[in-house]
Amino acid sequence: MGSVQISGHVMTTCTRPTSKRQSPKDQVVVTSGEIFPDGKVIDLVASADVRRPRLLFWDGKRASVAPRIRHGGIVYEAPELHPSIGRAIRFPSGARPCSSTSELFAEVADLLERYLGVNHEMAHELSLWNGSTWLSDVLPSPPALVISGPAMAHAMTLFKLLSCVSRRALRLAGISRAALAALPMHLRPTLLINQPDMARGMSQLLRASNHRGLCVPGKGGVILDWVGSKAAFLGMESSPNPWSGAALWVSLPPTRPGLEILDEETMTQIAQDYLPRFMGFRLDWLGREPETGYPGSSFPFAESELAQNLLACVQHEPGLIQSVTPLLYSQEQEATERRMRDPNVAVFEVLWNPAHQVRGLPVKKITEYLNAQLRIRGEKYEYTEEEVGWILSHHGFCRSRIGSGMVLRFSSENNQLLHHLVHEFGLDLPPVQGCSYCSEPEAPVAVQVV
């Protein structure tokens, strides 16, 4: 994989940043951050006024802070925030040099062990994800974090700690499409979402829209950019989740006595210490030349989108790459197991033998077979006939109504589609002798999603 590309605004000349009053001829741009081709950076830092952050200007060697920054003939100003947003998001006070990325990440892992009681491996996984939030505006697809566990209070302690070390963290509940559209997403906040009952459609939208360059249609012809770091607590995973292998999954252990208390005063101290250092990490990362070859390309599992984006955050740190490699490999193995429990994939295995033996199969019977197979693989959720019908329809299979139920006939069109999908999803199912679709080379199939 090639190096991660940094997107920015094309500028011409550079002048010294200034907080002087601009002239009437100056072009004024309200910004939440800029990355210029010459390596200079504008970012947001804390201000005494919660409604108006100050701007930090990094020239590659030193940082200066001012209410306005003049650069390349343009005057940049910070956006005006609603007071509730300004109070909810912790901005760094400035930037402090990050002498060792490995030490910084290890310190955050230690905090996670002290306040949550997670094991060493999970602490370092979470610390790596936290580091990725500081590069969410340049990664092709910022890694998501999916959290499960028996105690919501324990997950909220994790969110409290992340709000002190993640970039522009915003703790939320009650997420909906309309609620997200009302948020100041131009800030690229790290969304920490407490929503065990999150609708499947909302999860799908958050996942699908988290790729650089993709936008979500809004009201009045507006398009919305929702790309950014997201973490979601989903309770005990009693229902299927569409994030599948696209996110870092952690299952928090039950709370145990003896953990340190994370009160407001402690949170403030942690934020004051770590946010400026992570800003230093960000500026150092942005200022370095991109790697010519992707650091994880020698590892087979690094072909996954999740591993690529997480490793990109430490691409200049060979020691960190070596230490997180086993953790990411373990995540990939778990993702494979979750994929085996994904009904959108397992349904092809259920259909495979009947498609070569009978003319059709009632959707009711497909549902029974699918639930039985997933139960063997550890899935507790029981799919309804209606849900399985939706899955079949989503994949493009044509169904017919007979009497009081629906049936999937194994017509030439449905058979060809099934073989195509098995190939596309990379399933290793045994070819059946005498089946023309099994013996023929894979050819493109026009799939019509109903």
N, C-alpha and C positions, 0 to 999 in steps of 0.2 A: 504494500500500500504506500502511496506517496505521502508526503508530509502534509500536516494540517495547514491549510491556507488561512491567513488572517485577512479578513475583509475590512475595508475602511473607506474613507472618503478621499477622493483624489484632490490633493492640494498643490499649490505652487510654492511660493516662497515662505520662509518662516521668519517671524519677528519675535522679539522677546515678549513673553506673556505680560499682560498689564491689567491692572484693575481700574485704570483711569476711565473717566466718562468718555463714551464713544461719541464720535462726531455724527451729525445727521446723515452723512453719506455712508456710514458704515453699515454693512449687512449684518444683522443680528440673527443668530441661530440659537434656539433653545435646544439643549442637548443633555442626554443622560450619560454621555460618554462617546469619545471619538478615538479611533486608532488610525493614525496617519501612515502613509507609505514610507515615510522617512524614519519610522520608529518612535515618533513622539506620540504621547498619549494624553488624553483628557479623561478624567474620571470624577466621580462624585465623592465628597467627603463630608463629615459632619459639620454642622453649623449651630450656633446658639439659637437660631430661628428654625424650628422644626419644619416650617413650611418651605424653606428655601435652602437646600444644601449649598455648600461652596464647591468650587471647582479646583481640582488638583491638575497641574500641568507637569508632565514628565518629559524632559528633553533628552533622555537617554543616560544622563549622569546624575541629575538632581531634580528634586520636586519642589514646586512652589504652589502656594494655595492663594486663591483670590476669588472675589465674587464674580468677576468676568475675566475671560481670557481672550486676548487678540492673537490670532494666528493666521497667517496667509491672507491678511486683508479682511478677515471675518471676525466678528466679536461673538464669542460663545457665552451663553448664560445657562445656569442650571434651571430646571423646570420648577414651577411652583407646585408644591404638593398639598394635598388636603392634610390638615393637622393630624388626623388619625393615622394616615400613612406615614407621616414624618415621625410620629411617636412609635409606630409599630416596627419600623425597619431601623436596624442599627447600622449606621455608616461608620467607616473607619475615621479616626481623627486625622489621619495622614498616611504616609508610607514610611515603613522602617525597613532597612536592608534585611533581606533573608539570607543569612550567611550559609545556612544548610537546609535545603528542602527536606532531606531525610530526617533531620532532627525535628523540624517543624511538624511534619506528618506524624512522627513518633510521639511527640508531646500531645497531639490531639488524640491519638490512640490511647495514651495513658489516661487522659481525661475521661474517655468513654469507658474505660475499665473501672475507674474510680467511682463514677457517678451512676453507671448502669449495670456494672457487674458482668459485662459481656466478656467472652473469652478473647484471648490475644488475637486470634485470626479474624474474628468478626470486628474487633476494634480497628484493625488495620484496613479491613475492607471499607468500613464506614469512613475512616480518615481519608482514604484515597478518593472516595466519592465526594467528600467535603471539598477536597482540593479541586475537583473538576468543576465545582460551582463557580470558582473564580475565573474559569475560562469558558463559561457557558455561551458567551457571545461570539466565540471563534471556533468552537468544536462543531463538526458537521451535524452531530446529533447528541446534545448533552445527555449524559447517562441519567436515567431515572432510578429512583430508589423505592422499592416496594417493601413495606414492613408488615409483619404479622406478629401476633403474640396474644397471650391470654389477658393482659392487663393494659387498658388504655392509659392509665396513669404512668406506666413505665414508658410507653411510647411517647407520651407528652414530655417526660424528662429528657428523652432523646431530642425531641424537637426544641426544647428550651436550650439545650446545649448547642445544637446546630445553629440556633438563631444567634449565638455568640461568636461563631467561627465561620459560618457560611457567608457567601456574598449576597448582601441585600435580602436576607431571609425574611419571609412573611408567613406567619403561622395562620392557617385558615381552617374553617369548617363550613359546611353548607355550600359546597361548590356546585355550581350549575353553569351551563353555557352562558346564560345571561349575566351571572355573577362574574365570571371570568372576563366577559366583554367590558364590564364596568371597571376592572382593575387597571392601574397604570402599568400595563405590560411593557411600555417603552423603557421602564426602569430595568427590565430583564431581572425581575426578582426571583429568588429561589423560593418556590412554593412548597411549604410544609403543610400537607393536607391531612387533616384528621377526619376521615369519612369511611367508616367500615361498611356503610350501606351504599357506597358509590355505585350509581347505575352503570351497567355494562357499557351502554352507549357513551357515557361520559369518559370512562376509562379508554375506550377505543379512540375517542376523539383526541384525548390528551396524548396518547401514544402516536397516532397517525400524524398529528400536527407538529410533532417535535423534531422536524428535519429542516435544516437550513434552507430557506427559499420557499417553503410551503406556507401558505396563508389560509386563514379560515374566513369564509364570507360572513360579514356582519350586516347590520341593518343600514338601509339607505345607500347601498353600493359601496360601503366601506369594507376593506379587507383587513383582517387582524393577524398580527404576528404573535404566536404563542410559544415560539421556540425558547426554551430555557430549562434550567434545572428544576426537577420536581421530585418530591418525596411524598409518599402516601401511606398512611396507616390503614390497613384493610381488615383489622381484627383477626379472627381465627380462620380466614379463608374458607368460610363455609360454602361459598359459591365460586364458580370458575372466574378467573380473571384474565382479561385479554392481553395483559402485558407480556405474558409468556416469557421467552428468553431475552426480551429486549431491555430488561431492567436488572439492576442488582437487587437480589432478593435476600433479606435477612429475617430470621425468626427470632425475636427477642426472648430471652429466658424469663421465667417468672422472677418477680422481685424477691430479693433476699435481704435479711437484716444486716445492718452494719455498713450500708452504703452511705457515702457522704451526701449531705443535703445541698441541693442546688437552689439556693435562695436568690433573691433579686440582687443583693449586694455582691454575691459571688459571681453571678452572671455578668454584672457590670464590669467587675475586675477582669474576668476572662475576655470579654469583648474588647476592653481597652488594651489588653496585652496582645491578643491574637489578630484582631482585624487589621491593624496597621502592618503587621508582619506578613499576613496573607496578601495585602495590597502590594507589598514588596515582592512577594513571590510572583504575583501576576505581572508586575512591570518587568521583572527579570525574565520571565518566560516570554513575554511579548517582544522583548528587546533582543532575544537570541536568534541566530540564523536557524531556520527550520532544518530538521534532519533530512538528508538526501534519501535515506531509506528508512522505512518505518521500523522502530526499535523492536517491535514484537513480531516482525514478519517471519522470524525463524521458528516461531512456535505455531503449530497447526491451529490451536484454538484461537489465536489472535486474529483470525479472519473474521470473527464475529464483530458486529458493530459495537457491542458493549466493550469488549476487550480493546478494540482499536482506540476508542475514545478515552477510556481510562488510562491506557498506556501512554497516550499522547500527552497527558498531563505531566508525566515524569520522563518524557523522552530524553531529557538531558541528564538523567540520574541512573546510571547503570546499576548501582547498588539497590535502588528502590525497585527497578524493573525485576531484578533477580528475586527480591523478597516477595513481591506481589504476584509473581508468575504462578506459584502453586495455588494461591487464593483464587485467581481468575480461572485457572484450570478447574478447580473444584466447582466454581460457579457455572462453568460450561457443562460439567457433568450433571449438575442439578437441573440446568435448563433442558438438557436432553430428556431427563426423567419427567419433567413437567410437560414437555412436548408429547410424550407418550400418553399423558392424561388429557391432552387437548382434544376435545370432541371434533373440532374442525379437521383434525388429522386422522384420529382413530376411526372416524366414520368410513374412510376409504378402506381400511383393513376389514371392517365389518361387511362392506359391500363386495369385496374382492371375490371370494369364493362363490357366493350366490350369483354374481354377475356371469359366472362361467357355468352355472348349473341349472338355473331356473329362469323363467321369463320375467318374473317380477317379484317384488317383496313389499308387503304392506309397511307403511311408515311406522305403524304400531309395533311390528315385529323388529324393524330396524332399531327402534328405540330400546326394546328389550335387550337385543344383542349388544348394543352400544353400552348401555348401563352395566351389563354383566361384565363386559371386557374392561371397562374403566374401574369397576369395583375391584377386580383382581389386581389392578395396578395401583390401588390405594386411594382412588377418588371416592369421596363420600357423597358428593352431590349427585342427585338423581335428576336426569333430564326428562322433561315432559315430551310428549309426542309433538306438541306445538313447537317447542324449541328445536327438536331434531328436524322438523319440517322446514323451519327457518334456515337451519344450517345447510340442508340440501338445496334449498332455493337460492341461498347466497352463493353457493358454488356453481349454480347454473343448471342443476338437474331438473328436468321436466317431470312433474308428477301428474297423476290422473286420479279423479275421484271415482270410487266404486262403492256403491251403497253408502254407508255412513263413514267411510274412512278413505284415506289417501293411499295410493300405491305408487311405488317407483318401478316403472317398467324398464327392463334392460334392453331398450331399443339400441339400434346402431349408434344413434347420436349420444345417448347416455353412456353406452359402453366406451365409445371413443373418448368422451369427456373424462370418464373415470380413469382410463389408462393414462391420459394426458396429465391429470392431477397427481396421480401416483408418481409419475416421472418428475413433475415440477416440484413436489414436496420431498423428493429424494427418498421415497420409501422403498425398501428392499423386499418386495413381495415376489413370490415364486411365479415365473411365467407358466401358463397353462398350455399344454400341448394341444395343437389344433386351433388355438385362438389367433386369428389373423392380427388382432391389435397387439398381442403379446410379441408376435414374431416380426411385425413391421417396425422400421425405425420410427422414432418419435417425430411426429409432424405437428406443426402449429395447429391449434384448434381454436375456432372462433367461439368464445364463451360468452353467452348472454346471461347476465345476472338479472334475475327476476326481482 
